[in-house]
Structure formats: C-alpha cells, structure tokens
Amino acid sequence: MINENINENRGLDIELISNQALKLKNKFLTIEEEKLLPKNDIKLYTTLFWSAKESVYKKINIKNIYLKSNINIEKIDKNNQIIKTKLIINENVTYINVFWLIFDSIVITYTD
C-alpha cells in the first residue's frame, strides 16, 4: 500500500559524483533506463539516476521497495532539470517528479 500522505512527504538525496553508481548500475537501472543515459557524462547521469531513485525511496518511506523494479525513470528533462519517475507497488502506479541541482562534484535531488 502506498503511504496515504505521499503528496505531503518529500525525499532528498545528496551524492558525490563518482564511479560508484556506474559500477552498480545493473543493480538499480533497467535496460530501458540505461537507454536514457547520455553517452557523454555517463558518470554524472548514472549518479543522478541513482540519487533520483533514492529521493523517491525516501519520500515514500515503505519497506521492501526495490530501486530497479519499483522505481522507474520514465523521462529526463535536462532543460528544466526534472526527472519523471514511476513508482509501482502491486497494482498501484504513482508518478513522482524529481528535481536536481549540481554543485561542483555533488548531485542533489529532491521530490515535489
């Protein structure tokens, strides 16, 4: 069951841009999500996708949710710095926007 206060909760994540997310991408990205990664700046965007999923996870605050199968990245809008995610829990689907900022070697993501 999705948290009934999901629209009131916020998720925030801060990550250092590194090779860590790139090394683990098969654990949290689907094949379709990998296709959304730009060929240039792969380290940045892999970290960004990891952080976006973490922000959604923190927003919903539900146990036994998996970044790869329950939280999907649907679309990335680079101009407005928004990632559209789809949260799938049982039969329920909820779309959550994740916004991002980049400072030096840090990625900050947060949900609406």
Long-range contacts (C-beta under 8 A, 24 or more apart in sequence): 1-89, 1-90, 1-92, 2-60, 2-62, 2-87, 2-89, 2-92, 2-94, 3-60, 3-61, 3-62, 6-59, 6-60, 6-94, 9-59, 9-60, 9-61, 9-111, 10-59, 10-110, 10-111, 10-112, 11-54, 11-55, 11-56, 11-57, 11-58, 11-59, 11-60, 11-98, 11-109, 11-110, 11-111, 12-55, 12-58, 12-108, 12-109, 12-110, 12-111, 13-51, 13-52, 13-54, 13-55, 13-58, 13-108, 13-109, 13-110, 14-51, 14-106, 14-107, 14-108, 15-47, 15-50, 15-51, 15-54, 15-106, 15-107, 15-109, 16-47, 16-105, 16-106, 16-107, 17-43, 17-44, 17-47, 17-102, 17-105, 17-106, 17-107, 18-43, 18-47, 18-105, 19-43, 20-47, 21-46, 21-47, 21-49, 21-50, 22-46, 22-47, 24-50, 25-49, 25-50, 27-67, 27-68, 28-53, 28-67, 28-68, 29-68, 29-73, 30-68, 30-72, 32-72, 33-72, 33-73, 36-73, 36-75, 36-76, 44-102, 44-107, 45-76, 47-107, 48-83, 48-100, 48-102, 48-107, 48-109, 49-73, 49-83, 51-100, 51-107, 51-108, 51-109, 52-83, 52-85, 52-98, 52-100, 52-109, 53-85, 54-109, 55-98, 55-109, 55-110, 55-111, 56-85, 56-87, 56-96, 56-98, 56-111, 58-111, 59-96, 59-111, 60-87, 62-89, 65-89, 83-109
